Amino acid sequence: MSHEELIIVPVTLHPEKKESTLTTPPASSETPVCTMKSGDLELSFFNGVDEHIIQTVIRELKNG
């Protein structure tokens, strides 16, 4: 187990307004809106990623 110190930055996620059930997904961007690095791991999130996916990834990283 690595003893590398992790830096946790608090963030607030706000749900998107759902105006219609027939929406097109947001255009993908080549620039990540968030990048996390820990040791050899580098994880990037892009616009349009579902909040539940981000929460699951962070939970898995936390629980190792």
C-alpha positions as CSV (number, residue, x, y, z in Angstrom):
1,M,0.0,0.0,0.0
2,S,1.4,3.4,-1.0
3,H,1.9,5.9,1.8
4,E,1.7,8.8,-0.7
5,E,-0.2,11.8,0.8
6,L,-3.5,12.4,-1.1
7,I,-4.8,15.9,-1.6
8,I,-8.6,16.1,-1.4
9,V,-10.2,19.2,-2.9
10,P,-13.9,19.7,-2.0
11,V,-16.3,20.3,-5.0
12,T,-20.0,20.8,-5.4
13,L,-21.9,19.0,-8.2
14,H,-25.1,20.6,-9.4
15,P,-27.6,18.6,-11.3
16,E,-28.3,19.6,-14.9
17,K,-31.7,20.9,-15.8
18,K,-33.6,18.3,-17.8
19,E,-35.9,20.2,-20.1
20,S,-36.9,17.2,-22.3
21,T,-36.4,13.5,-22.3
22,L,-35.2,13.8,-26.0
23,T,-32.0,15.6,-25.6
24,T,-28.8,15.2,-27.5
25,P,-25.6,14.5,-25.5
26,P,-23.3,17.5,-25.0
27,A,-20.5,17.8,-27.6
28,S,-17.4,16.1,-26.5
29,S,-14.4,18.2,-25.6
30,E,-10.8,17.3,-26.0
31,T,-9.9,19.3,-22.9
32,P,-10.8,17.7,-19.5
33,V,-12.6,19.7,-17.0
34,C,-11.0,17.8,-14.1
35,T,-7.8,15.7,-13.8
36,M,-6.8,13.7,-10.8
37,K,-3.3,12.3,-10.3
38,S,-2.0,9.9,-7.7
39,G,1.3,8.0,-8.3
40,D,1.1,6.5,-11.7
41,L,-2.6,7.0,-12.0
42,E,-4.0,10.0,-14.0
43,L,-7.8,10.2,-14.3
44,S,-9.6,12.9,-16.4
45,F,-13.3,13.8,-16.5
46,F,-14.9,15.7,-19.4
47,N,-18.0,17.8,-19.7
48,G,-21.1,15.6,-19.9
49,V,-19.9,12.8,-17.5
50,D,-22.8,11.6,-15.4
51,E,-22.5,12.7,-11.7
52,H,-23.1,9.0,-10.6
53,I,-20.0,7.9,-12.5
54,I,-17.8,10.5,-10.9
55,Q,-19.2,9.6,-7.4
56,T,-18.5,5.9,-8.1
57,V,-15.0,6.5,-9.3
58,I,-14.1,8.6,-6.3
59,R,-15.7,6.0,-3.9
60,E,-13.6,3.3,-5.5
61,L,-10.4,5.3,-5.3
62,K,-11.2,6.1,-1.6
63,N,-11.8,2.5,-0.7
64,G,-8.9,1.2,-2.7
